[in-house]
Amino acid sequence: MEEELLRLDLARAWLAEGTGRGVKIAVIDSGVNPSHPAVAGLKLIDDIAIVEKGASLEVVPGEGKDFYGHGTALTSIIRRLAPEAEIGSIRVLGERLKSRTAIIQEGARQALDRGYHILNCSFGCGIEEHLLRYKAWVDEAYLKNTHIVSACNNNDYQKPEWPGHFPSVLTANFCHTEDPLQFFFRPGHLVEFVANGEEVEVPWLDGSVKKVTGSSYAAAHLTGLLARILSRRPGLGPLEAKLVMQKLAARWPENPDDPNEPTD
């Protein structure tokens, strides 16, 4: 297996030829609006929301609502790269992209129980007291061969946030690339990858379109690339996939003056 994974010509073919077919992706976010013209033809395989009802949480229909625009934007990025992937929306973030750890935890639980292959988690929590609550479902995902792709802190990728700072998670910071298949590997950091997420044109609320920048969009880009690989190599585990991604990525040139920028 390891010898096969290290064959760069084979891995490059997976990336170049994959379409996402057979891969189920959960966008755990602010919801997805499938009626937006920029995601025309999208049929969500799940559309649910985790909401508070008194002291408990309930799973209710998502009704095609995106409370912020963020989830629809992420979905459009994923679809550009993996047009044949199946996408489900699990709404856990509110109108200001805020949430509670318990709500996110239940959203992840729903995705794991429904058999998704990739959980796109373009959010992060830096509250140390909540670390083990994130670790519980990240570890379960690993044991189930489920991939988690996460964003990081936009101001300093080295600031601890979860789920992005768990080693079994594929975590991305943002940069600008012209080649949609180009991304970077930054060894020696928990945020190991850097992908396109700067001035990206995406759908937003009320049928609008805007340009956005942030690690959220880089994570969605990485999710799309991973889906391409998994569509050609089903059954690839999280650590195997990370090894493949490391081998396929260009080396990121560190800039000591600004941890979020490469050298010239």
QUIHU-V881941 format. One record per residue. N is the residue number from 1. RES is the residue in one small letter. PSI is psi in degrees with one decimal (NA if undefined). OMEGA is omega in whole degrees, 0 to 359 (* if undefined). D_FIRST is the distance of its C-alpha to the first C-alpha in Angstrom with 1 decimal. Layout:
BEGIN
n={N,N}
res={RES,RES}
psi={PSI,PSI}
omega={OMEGA,OMEGA}
d_first={D_FIRST,D_FIRST}
END
This chain:
BEGIN
n={1,2,3,4,5,6,7,8,9,10,11,12,13,14,15,16,17,18,19,20,21,22,23,24,25,26,27,28,29,30,31,32,33,34,35,36,37,38,39,40,41,42,43,44,45,46,47,48,49,50,51,52,53,54,55,56,57,58,59,60,61,62,63,64,65,66,67,68,69,70,71,72,73,74,75,76,77,78,79,80,81,82,83,84,85,86,87,88,89,90,91,92,93,94,95,96,97,98,99,100,101,102,103,104,105,106,107,108,109,110,111,112,113,114,115,116,117,118,119,120,121,122,123,124,125,126,127,128,129,130,131,132,133,134,135,136,137,138,139,140,141,142,143,144,145,146,147,148,149,150,151,152,153,154,155,156,157,158,159,160,161,162,163,164,165,166,167,168,169,170,171,172,173,174,175,176,177,178,179,180,181,182,183,184,185,186,187,188,189,190,191,192,193,194,195,196,197,198,199,200,201,202,203,204,205,206,207,208,209,210,211,212,213,214,215,216,217,218,219,220,221,222,223,224,225,226,227,228,229,230,231,232,233,234,235,236,237,238,239,240,241,242,243,244,245,246,247,248,249,250,251,252,253,254,255,256,257,258,259,260,261,262,263,264}
res={m,e,e,e,l,l,r,l,d,l,a,r,a,w,l,a,e,g,t,g,r,g,v,k,i,a,v,i,d,s,g,v,n,p,s,h,p,a,v,a,g,l,k,l,i,d,d,i,a,i,v,e,k,g,a,s,l,e,v,v,p,g,e,g,k,d,f,y,g,h,g,t,a,l,t,s,i,i,r,r,l,a,p,e,a,e,i,g,s,i,r,v,l,g,e,r,l,k,s,r,t,a,i,i,q,e,g,a,r,q,a,l,d,r,g,y,h,i,l,n,c,s,f,g,c,g,i,e,e,h,l,l,r,y,k,a,w,v,d,e,a,y,l,k,n,t,h,i,v,s,a,c,n,n,n,d,y,q,k,p,e,w,p,g,h,f,p,s,v,l,t,a,n,f,c,h,t,e,d,p,l,q,f,f,f,r,p,g,h,l,v,e,f,v,a,n,g,e,e,v,e,v,p,w,l,d,g,s,v,k,k,v,t,g,s,s,y,a,a,a,h,l,t,g,l,l,a,r,i,l,s,r,r,p,g,l,g,p,l,e,a,k,l,v,m,q,k,l,a,a,r,w,p,e,n,p,d,d,p,n,e,p,t,d}
psi={-49.7,-41.2,-41.2,-43.1,-29.6,-1.8,101.3,-34.2,-38.3,-46.0,-38.4,-34.9,-38.8,-45.1,-42.6,-34.6,-14.6,147.0,-4.2,-0.4,132.3,0.5,128.8,125.0,125.1,120.1,99.8,98.9,-139.5,9.9,167.5,131.7,98.7,-8.5,-2.8,134.5,-28.7,-15.4,35.8,135.8,-3.9,127.7,107.6,134.1,-21.2,146.7,92.8,165.2,144.5,119.1,155.6,130.3,96.2,-126.0,2.9,171.3,144.0,150.6,120.1,163.8,140.8,-22.4,27.9,24.9,133.5,115.7,-10.6,-32.5,-18.6,-48.7,-38.7,-39.2,-46.2,-42.5,-40.2,-38.6,-45.5,-43.5,-31.5,-36.8,-32.4,71.0,-20.4,2.6,150.0,132.8,135.5,146.5,126.2,104.3,119.9,-12.8,145.6,-160.6,-24.3,20.4,29.7,156.6,-176.4,148.7,-37.9,-37.5,-44.3,-40.3,-42.7,-36.4,-43.7,-40.3,-44.2,-42.4,-42.2,-42.4,-26.8,2.4,29.5,147.1,-33.9,134.6,113.0,114.6,82.5,60.2,171.8,150.2,127.5,14.8,112.0,-34.0,-16.4,0.4,-48.2,-26.0,-33.3,-40.6,-34.2,-47.6,-25.0,-42.6,-40.5,-40.3,-43.7,-44.8,-25.5,6.7,28.8,135.8,137.4,128.8,130.1,156.1,175.9,-179.0,127.3,-23.6,-33.4,106.1,-14.9,-7.0,125.6,126.1,151.4,142.7,-1.6,-26.1,22.4,136.6,-23.9,-3.4,140.4,113.9,138.0,139.0,172.2,152.0,-174.1,130.6,148.5,-33.0,118.1,-20.0,1.0,136.0,173.2,154.9,130.2,93.8,155.1,12.7,153.0,-30.3,92.8,-20.3,152.4,127.2,171.0,121.8,23.2,124.1,49.6,130.5,124.1,159.1,152.3,-159.0,152.8,36.1,7.7,170.9,141.5,166.8,135.2,158.9,137.0,165.2,-21.1,-42.4,-30.2,-38.9,-43.1,-38.2,-45.2,-37.4,-44.5,-41.8,-42.7,-40.3,-36.5,-43.8,-45.7,-28.5,-24.3,-18.2,68.8,147.8,-2.8,127.7,167.3,-45.1,-34.0,-43.2,-39.2,-39.7,-44.1,-46.8,-39.0,-41.7,-32.2,-23.3,151.2,151.5,132.0,124.6,116.4,140.3,108.6,-19.5,-24.1,106.8,-13.5,5.7,141.4,166.8,161.8,NA}
omega={183,179,179,183,183,176,187,180,179,180,178,177,177,182,185,188,183,179,184,182,179,182,179,184,175,174,183,193,185,185,179,176,184,180,178,181,182,176,182,179,180,174,181,178,171,174,184,177,175,185,177,174,186,181,183,177,178,174,184,177,180,175,177,183,171,186,185,187,185,183,178,177,179,181,180,179,180,183,178,184,183,189,182,177,175,186,174,180,175,186,179,182,183,187,177,184,178,178,173,180,180,179,178,179,179,176,177,178,179,180,180,180,182,171,177,179,181,172,176,184,181,179,177,178,181,180,187,181,181,186,184,178,174,181,183,182,174,178,179,177,179,181,179,181,180,184,174,175,188,170,177,177,185,182,180,184,180,177,184,173,182,16,190,184,170,186,181,182,171,186,186,165,188,172,175,174,176,180,183,181,180,172,190,177,181,183,176,180,175,170,192,189,177,185,184,179,182,180,179,179,186,172,180,184,172,177,183,176,179,174,186,178,176,181,176,185,173,178,178,177,179,177,179,178,178,179,177,180,182,179,178,180,180,177,178,181,182,181,175,179,179,178,178,181,178,182,182,186,169,179,181,179,185,172,185,181,182,185,180,182,175,172,178,*}
d_first={0.0,3.8,5.5,5.1,6.3,8.7,10.3,13.3,15.0,12.5,12.5,16.3,16.7,15.3,17.8,20.6,20.5,19.7,22.8,21.8,22.5,21.5,21.0,23.6,24.8,27.5,29.9,31.3,34.4,38.0,37.7,37.2,40.1,38.9,42.4,42.1,42.5,39.5,37.1,39.1,37.6,35.3,35.2,33.9,32.1,33.5,36.4,37.4,38.9,39.1,42.8,45.1,47.7,49.9,48.0,45.0,42.3,42.2,39.8,41.9,41.5,40.6,43.0,41.4,42.7,41.2,43.4,42.6,40.8,37.7,35.5,36.6,35.9,32.3,31.9,33.3,30.8,27.8,29.4,29.9,26.3,24.9,28.0,26.5,25.0,27.1,28.8,30.8,33.3,33.8,36.8,37.1,38.8,42.5,44.9,44.3,40.6,41.5,40.2,40.0,37.0,37.8,37.7,34.4,33.0,34.3,32.9,29.4,30.1,31.1,28.0,25.7,27.9,27.9,24.1,23.5,20.0,21.4,24.4,26.3,28.4,30.6,32.8,32.9,35.0,36.2,38.2,37.0,38.5,36.1,32.9,32.0,32.8,30.2,27.7,28.2,26.8,24.2,22.8,23.2,21.3,18.3,18.5,18.8,15.8,18.5,18.5,21.7,23.0,26.1,29.1,30.7,34.3,35.8,38.1,35.9,32.1,32.3,34.5,32.7,32.2,30.1,27.7,26.8,26.8,24.2,20.9,18.8,20.8,20.4,24.0,25.9,29.1,31.1,32.1,33.3,31.4,32.6,29.3,27.8,24.2,24.9,24.0,23.8,21.9,24.3,22.7,24.6,25.7,24.8,25.6,22.8,23.2,26.3,26.8,29.8,32.3,35.6,38.5,36.4,38.7,38.1,40.1,42.1,44.9,47.6,46.0,46.0,43.6,43.1,41.1,39.1,37.3,35.1,31.7,31.9,31.5,28.8,26.8,27.5,26.4,23.0,22.8,23.5,20.8,18.2,19.5,19.2,15.4,15.1,17.3,15.0,11.7,13.2,11.8,10.1,11.3,13.9,12.3,9.1,11.9,14.0,11.7,11.6,15.3,16.1,14.8,16.8,19.8,22.8,24.0,26.9,30.0,31.8,35.5,37.1,40.1,38.3,34.8,34.4,35.2,33.6,35.6,37.3}
END
